[in-house]
Every structure is written in structure tokens, then in C-alpha cells.
């Protein structure tokens, strides 16, 4: 991967500093992971106009001996801000200006960087790295695919166990343990287990409520593997047979999710994906149940671009992984969520690639 990281840094430099003497300072952790690989916390990366790549941080010495020969490592003590040190290096290197990630730096850090630069003009790198992260290469997609496989396996094992009487909190902890047992770095986001009246709520945090017969059980989880994250969401019924209202609501959400998934193709407007799901729910009187978006991009972070929302701009591209995650929550009764992670592919390649393959049949557990 060292050659891949070096190539990414070279492409970023060519795009953002095409011979104008601008040095680039990257501080956002996910962007550092994309450009360097796994790095210690609180590091910063400086790309100088002269072509030197310098990783600054309190524990970067531990990376010595890694195969990335194009990367210079500079260790600083724990009280020193790596971003400020990088600004000093940029000034010494004769940079004409320094572009920083303003959307990541706090006001205090921005001022520290400006002071350390000794009058070096600061510009905004904006979201240049995030835009380059949007389209994944096949190695990144392979990592996402493995994360999804781990997630499916952990969820499948849970469904084979006895659930009645166990708390939401206990089930969530067990799922996260199973993710790690199967090779994940950890959970991609806080695992949500919701039962009864809590089910179907997008932001539900597990409680000590116990699983009961007749409950809807909604599970949302994902593995993090080599930094890459996925999401799956499934809803089940506890007991021998779901009630009629549960079947009706589940079929509605399933239809909305299917409608959105069928729009995933290169060139589709992002808002059209949202519109497809929202139209199905609107027709059943649940227009406001979907929330602000139908899905979002995933990769080194949850909630990357693109946003699949009513006012979203832009179009889907090839090899862009997204979630499709509609849901309906009925206050006091519960609800349904069905989430998948997919990769946008052209029809010639089989259409969207579904990474999370746990059945979407309404199972009675």
C-alpha cells in the first residue's frame, strides 16, 4: 500500500499546488489514513512544494521501518502541536503559502498554525482530500466487502441465539464483541439494538429494556476493517408470527428500500435516490417518517459524501459506496429499519453491488 499512498499524495499535490509554491497541511484523521495509512493519533501531514512528504506526530517514531520510503517521519513531544510544527517546516522550506483544512482545525489550532508560520499566508484546502476519497479503488472496496462479511456473520450468529429476556444493551455489546472476534478492528459506529416501542428509531441507543414476545427487534451495526466501515440494519419479529400491522409496515419499508436501491446507477442524481424511497412512504401516509436522508457515503468514515437527501446536489459515480437506509418509526408502537451498504456499478458490471447480504425476509425469531 505504500506505493498507493505515495501516489495519492502526489496526485493531491499536483491538484492543489500546481507549481505555485503552496504547501499542504492535512490534519483530519481519516484523510491522514487515506494518504499515509494507519498513523498515531494527533499527527499532521505536510506536503511541501519541493516534493517532500513529512508526517509529524508524537508517536511517529514507531512507524520507522515501514516501507513508505517517500515519507519522512518527524517525532515531536506530546505537548507540541504537530500542525504547528508542520507550519514551521513549511515556512523554512520557503513555501509561498500554506493550505490547511479549515473545516477540521479549531479556532485555537488555526491561530497556533498561523503564529507558527511566522506570517506565512494561510489558505483553505477545503474538502479536497474528501473529494478524492469519494470514488474507491478496488482495494478499498475489498476492505469494505470484508467489513460487510464480518458484520453479516456477527448478526447471523446472534439470530441463532435465545433473545427473549435479554436486554438491548447486552445484545449490542455481544454484537460488538462478535465483530472483533471475526477480525474487525472494532465497530464502525455505536451498535443500536431497539426493541418494542423503541424499534425503528434511527438514533436509538440501547437501554436495559428486555426483549419480549411480539416485539419488533431492530438491529443496526457495522464492522470497521482496515479503517473501512459499513452499515447493515435489519428488523425482525420476536415470536411465532408477526402481527398484521407489523407485516404491513415491514413490506412498506422494504418497498421503499428496494425502490431506492433500483435507482443506484452511475449518473443518477443523488436526490433521485432519496425521492424514490420517499415517494413510496409518502403514498402510504408516512412522508415525514424517513428523516433528512435516505443514505450516505461510507468508507473511512460513516457519513461521507455523497448525501442521498432531498436537496442533495451531484450525481453518483462508479465505485462509490453508499448506504440505503429507509425506516418508519411509529411513536408508542415501534417500527422498521432496513439498511444496506452497496457499491455503485454500471449495468454492464451487474449493477449495484450489494455488500451486506443478510436476508431481508421478515423473520420470526
VENLIN-V287601 format. One record per residue. N is the residue number from 1. RES is the residue in three letters. PSI is psi in degrees with one decimal (999 if undefined). Layout:
N_RES_PSI / N_RES_PSI
This chain:
1_UNK_-15.4 / 2_UNK_-39.1 / 3_UNK_-37.7 / 4_UNK_-45.9 / 5_UNK_-43.0 / 6_UNK_-39.6 / 7_UNK_-37.8 / 8_UNK_-41.6 / 9_UNK_-40.2 / 10_UNK_-40.6 / 11_UNK_-39.1 / 12_UNK_-43.3 / 13_UNK_-43.8 / 14_UNK_-34.0 / 15_UNK_-40.3 / 16_UNK_-14.1 / 17_UNK_64.8 / 18_UNK_66.7 / 19_UNK_16.7 / 20_UNK_8.9 / 21_UNK_13.6 / 22_UNK_128.1 / 23_UNK_150.6 / 24_UNK_132.3 / 25_UNK_116.3 / 26_UNK_127.0 / 27_UNK_-18.0 / 28_UNK_127.5 / 29_UNK_-44.3 / 30_UNK_-34.8 / 31_UNK_-35.5 / 32_UNK_-41.4 / 33_UNK_-39.3 / 34_UNK_-37.1 / 35_UNK_-20.3 / 36_UNK_-33.6 / 37_UNK_-164.5 / 38_UNK_124.8 / 39_UNK_159.2 / 40_UNK_160.4 / 41_UNK_153.9 / 42_UNK_40.9 / 43_UNK_169.3 / 44_UNK_148.3 / 45_UNK_130.0 / 46_UNK_125.8 / 47_UNK_108.9 / 48_UNK_156.0 / 49_UNK_-25.3 / 50_UNK_-3.4 / 51_UNK_6.9 / 52_UNK_139.3 / 53_UNK_120.1 / 54_UNK_122.9 / 55_UNK_121.4 / 56_UNK_133.6 / 57_UNK_169.1 / 58_UNK_-19.3 / 59_UNK_22.0 / 60_UNK_-17.2 / 61_UNK_-26.6 / 62_UNK_-16.0 / 63_UNK_-5.5 / 64_UNK_139.0 / 65_UNK_-7.2 / 66_UNK_157.8 / 67_UNK_1.5 / 68_UNK_84.7 / 69_UNK_-18.4 / 70_UNK_-1.1 / 71_UNK_122.8 / 72_UNK_135.4 / 73_UNK_130.8 / 74_UNK_109.8 / 75_UNK_137.7 / 76_UNK_162.2 / 77_UNK_165.2 / 78_UNK_-18.4 / 79_UNK_-3.8 / 80_UNK_132.7 / 81_UNK_117.2 / 82_UNK_-33.6 / 83_UNK_-40.0 / 84_UNK_-40.2 / 85_UNK_-40.8 / 86_UNK_-35.8 / 87_UNK_-38.3 / 88_UNK_-44.3 / 89_UNK_-39.9 / 90_UNK_-42.4 / 91_UNK_-43.1 / 92_UNK_-30.2 / 93_UNK_-6.3 / 94_UNK_22.7 / 95_UNK_144.3 / 96_UNK_-28.4 / 97_UNK_169.9 / 98_UNK_120.1 / 99_UNK_126.1 / 100_UNK_164.1 / 101_UNK_86.0 / 102_UNK_-32.3 / 103_UNK_-13.1 / 104_UNK_-35.3 / 105_UNK_137.5 / 106_UNK_166.3 / 107_UNK_-41.5 / 108_UNK_-44.2 / 109_UNK_-37.4 / 110_UNK_-42.9 / 111_UNK_-37.8 / 112_UNK_-41.5 / 113_UNK_-43.8 / 114_UNK_-41.8 / 115_UNK_-41.1 / 116_UNK_-28.6 / 117_UNK_-9.1 / 118_UNK_44.6 / 119_UNK_-1.1 / 120_UNK_123.8 / 121_UNK_136.5 / 122_UNK_136.8 / 123_UNK_179.3 / 124_UNK_119.3 / 125_UNK_-14.4 / 126_UNK_-136.1 / 127_UNK_40.2 / 128_UNK_-40.4 / 129_UNK_-41.6 / 130_UNK_-37.5 / 131_UNK_-33.8 / 132_UNK_-25.7 / 133_UNK_-13.5 / 134_UNK_-52.1 / 135_UNK_124.9 / 136_UNK_147.3 / 137_UNK_173.6 / 138_UNK_-27.9 / 139_UNK_-39.3 / 140_UNK_-41.8 / 141_UNK_-35.5 / 142_UNK_-38.9 / 143_UNK_-40.7 / 144_UNK_-40.3 / 145_UNK_-41.2 / 146_UNK_-40.5 / 147_UNK_-40.8 / 148_UNK_-39.6 / 149_UNK_-42.9 / 150_UNK_-42.6 / 151_UNK_-46.1 / 152_UNK_-41.0 / 153_UNK_-44.8 / 154_UNK_-42.9 / 155_UNK_-42.4 / 156_UNK_-40.0 / 157_UNK_-37.9 / 158_UNK_-39.6 / 159_UNK_-18.0 / 160_UNK_-4.0 / 161_UNK_170.5 / 162_UNK_128.7 / 163_UNK_-33.5 / 164_UNK_131.5 / 165_UNK_-12.7 / 166_UNK_151.0 / 167_UNK_158.0 / 168_UNK_-44.1 / 169_UNK_-42.7 / 170_UNK_-41.8 / 171_UNK_-38.6 / 172_UNK_-43.2 / 173_UNK_-39.5 / 174_UNK_-40.9 / 175_UNK_-43.9 / 176_UNK_-34.7 / 177_UNK_-42.1 / 178_UNK_-35.7 / 179_UNK_-47.8 / 180_UNK_-40.6 / 181_UNK_-31.5 / 182_UNK_10.6 / 183_UNK_4.1 / 184_UNK_151.2 / 185_UNK_-26.8 / 186_UNK_-170.3 / 187_UNK_144.1 / 188_UNK_-25.1 / 189_UNK_166.9 / 190_UNK_123.3 / 191_UNK_136.6 / 192_UNK_126.0 / 193_UNK_123.1 / 194_UNK_133.2 / 195_UNK_157.0 / 196_UNK_-129.7 / 197_UNK_-16.8 / 198_UNK_-21.3 / 199_UNK_147.3 / 200_UNK_-4.6 / 201_UNK_123.0 / 202_UNK_-38.7 / 203_UNK_22.3 / 204_UNK_132.9 / 205_UNK_134.8 / 206_UNK_142.3 / 207_UNK_-171.5 / 208_UNK_13.1 / 209_UNK_137.9 / 210_UNK_147.6 / 211_UNK_132.7 / 212_UNK_157.1 / 213_UNK_137.2 / 214_UNK_-7.8 / 215_UNK_147.8 / 216_UNK_138.9 / 217_UNK_115.3 / 218_UNK_128.6 / 219_UNK_131.0 / 220_UNK_120.9 / 221_UNK_171.0 / 222_UNK_150.3 / 223_UNK_153.6 / 224_UNK_119.4 / 225_UNK_119.6 / 226_UNK_35.5 / 227_UNK_-15.9 / 228_UNK_142.8 / 229_UNK_149.3 / 230_UNK_173.9 / 231_UNK_138.0 / 232_UNK_144.8 / 233_UNK_131.2 / 234_UNK_152.8 / 235_UNK_134.4 / 236_UNK_169.3 / 237_UNK_135.5 / 238_UNK_121.2 / 239_UNK_-175.5 / 240_UNK_-28.5 / 241_UNK_133.2 / 242_UNK_152.5 / 243_UNK_160.9 / 244_UNK_-40.4 / 245_UNK_-31.0 / 246_UNK_-41.7 / 247_UNK_-44.8 / 248_UNK_-45.2 / 249_UNK_-40.0 / 250_UNK_-45.4 / 251_UNK_-34.4 / 252_UNK_-49.4 / 253_UNK_-38.6 / 254_UNK_-41.2 / 255_UNK_-38.9 / 256_UNK_-41.1 / 257_UNK_-41.1 / 258_UNK_-41.1 / 259_UNK_-40.5 / 260_UNK_-43.3 / 261_UNK_-35.3 / 262_UNK_-14.8 / 263_UNK_-10.7 / 264_UNK_103.9 / 265_UNK_149.1 / 266_UNK_131.8 / 267_UNK_-13.5 / 268_UNK_135.4 / 269_UNK_137.2 / 270_UNK_-37.5 / 271_UNK_-21.0 / 272_UNK_-31.6 / 273_UNK_-47.0 / 274_UNK_-42.8 / 275_UNK_-36.9 / 276_UNK_-45.1 / 277_UNK_-42.6 / 278_UNK_-34.0 / 279_UNK_-38.9 / 280_UNK_-46.1 / 281_UNK_-36.2 / 282_UNK_-40.6 / 283_UNK_-20.4 / 284_UNK_8.9 / 285_UNK_19.1 / 286_UNK_41.9 / 287_UNK_-34.7 / 288_UNK_-1.1 / 289_UNK_-21.7 / 290_UNK_-28.9 / 291_UNK_-166.7 / 292_UNK_-18.5 / 293_UNK_161.7 / 294_UNK_-22.7 / 295_UNK_-178.4 / 296_UNK_164.8 / 297_UNK_153.7 / 298_UNK_160.0 / 299_UNK_-116.5 / 300_UNK_-13.2 / 301_UNK_156.3 / 302_UNK_145.4 / 303_UNK_28.4 / 304_UNK_175.0 / 305_UNK_150.3 / 306_UNK_164.1 / 307_UNK_129.3 / 308_UNK_83.8 / 309_UNK_164.4 / 310_UNK_-36.6 / 311_UNK_13.7 / 312_UNK_141.2 / 313_UNK_160.6 / 314_UNK_172.4 / 315_UNK_156.3 / 316_UNK_144.2 / 317_UNK_167.0 / 318_UNK_140.3 / 319_UNK_32.1 / 320_UNK_115.3 / 321_UNK_136.0 / 322_UNK_161.0 / 323_UNK_151.9 / 324_UNK_114.9 / 325_UNK_62.0 / 326_UNK_159.4 / 327_UNK_159.4 / 328_UNK_128.1 / 329_UNK_124.5 / 330_UNK_110.4 / 331_UNK_131.3 / 332_UNK_-12.5 / 333_UNK_-39.4 / 334_UNK_-168.9 / 335_UNK_-165.7 / 336_UNK_138.3 / 337_UNK_138.9 / 338_UNK_110.4 / 339_UNK_137.4 / 340_UNK_155.9 / 341_UNK_128.8 / 342_UNK_160.4 / 343_UNK_128.8 / 344_UNK_124.6 / 345_UNK_152.0 / 346_UNK_160.5 / 347_UNK_-36.3 / 348_UNK_-24.1 / 349_UNK_13.4 / 350_UNK_2.2 / 351_UNK_-167.7 / 352_UNK_135.2 / 353_UNK_117.5 / 354_UNK_119.4 / 355_UNK_-35.9 / 356_UNK_110.0 / 357_UNK_5.5 / 358_UNK_137.9 / 359_UNK_145.2 / 360_UNK_13.1 / 361_UNK_143.0 / 362_UNK_95.8 / 363_UNK_141.9 / 364_UNK_116.9 / 365_UNK_999
